[in-house]
Amino acid sequence: MIDELRTYCQMHCIPMYATAALKNSEGKTDYETAVFAPGANGIVLDDDRIRKHILVDCGFVLIPGREYHEISCEELALLGGDDSG
């Protein structure tokens, strides 16, 4: 069934990621995963969640985005004082 879904998505250029737990036993779960990745097929998604799912499936740990602040060297010197002299 999961292969049929992937085939349908490929025929219609619909990016997809699906995984199913096929068997669960003590200490081990067997999964089947099907992917029609957007990037590998020339499809650009504005919010590519599929890529993130694939990364997690490959063992990567995602870290939530953070807010960054730019600061100039002059501002940094004012905050920390000048210990050079």
C-alpha positions in Angstrom: 0.0 0.0 0.0 2.8 2.5 0.9 4.4 1.8 -2.5 1.1 2.5 -4.3 1.0 5.8 -2.5 4.5 6.7 -3.6 3.8 5.6 -7.2 0.6 7.8 -7.3 2.6 10.8 -5.9 5.4 10.3 -8.5 2.9 10.1 -11.3 1.3 13.4 -10.2 4.5 15.2 -9.0 3.2 15.3 -5.4 6.1 15.4 -2.9 5.5 13.0 0.0 7.0 11.3 3.0 5.3 8.4 4.8 6.4 5.9 7.4 4.6 3.1 8.9 5.4 0.9 11.9 5.1 -2.7 10.5 6.2 -4.7 13.5 7.0 -3.9 17.2 8.8 -6.3 19.5 10.7 -5.8 22.7 13.4 -3.2 22.0 12.8 -3.0 18.3 10.3 -1.5 15.8 10.4 -2.2 12.1 9.4 0.7 9.9 8.7 1.0 6.2 9.3 4.5 4.7 8.4 5.9 1.3 9.6 9.2 -0.1 9.1 11.3 -3.1 11.4 14.1 -2.1 10.7 17.6 -3.5 14.4 18.8 -3.8 15.6 15.6 -5.6 12.8 16.0 -8.1 13.1 19.7 -8.9 10.1 20.8 -6.8 10.5 23.8 -4.6 8.3 24.1 -1.5 8.1 27.4 0.4 7.9 25.4 3.8 9.6 22.1 3.1 8.6 20.0 6.1 9.3 16.8 4.1 13.0 17.6 4.2 12.8 17.9 8.0 11.1 14.5 8.3 13.7 12.9 6.2 16.5 14.4 8.3 14.9 13.1 11.5 14.5 9.6 9.9 18.2 9.7 9.1 19.1 10.3 12.8 19.5 14.1 12.8 18.2 16.0 15.9 16.4 19.2 15.0 16.9 22.3 17.0 14.2 24.9 17.0 15.0 28.2 15.3 16.3 31.0 17.4 16.1 34.8 17.2 19.5 36.3 16.3 20.7 39.8 17.1 23.4 41.5 15.2 25.9 43.6 17.1 28.8 45.7 15.9 32.3 45.6 17.4 31.7 49.1 18.7 28.5 48.1 20.5 30.2 45.1 21.9 33.0 47.2 23.3 30.5 49.5 25.0 28.7 46.5 26.6 31.8 44.8 27.9 34.1 47.7 28.5 37.6 48.1 27.1 40.2 46.0 29.0 43.0 46.7 26.5 44.4 49.8 28.1 
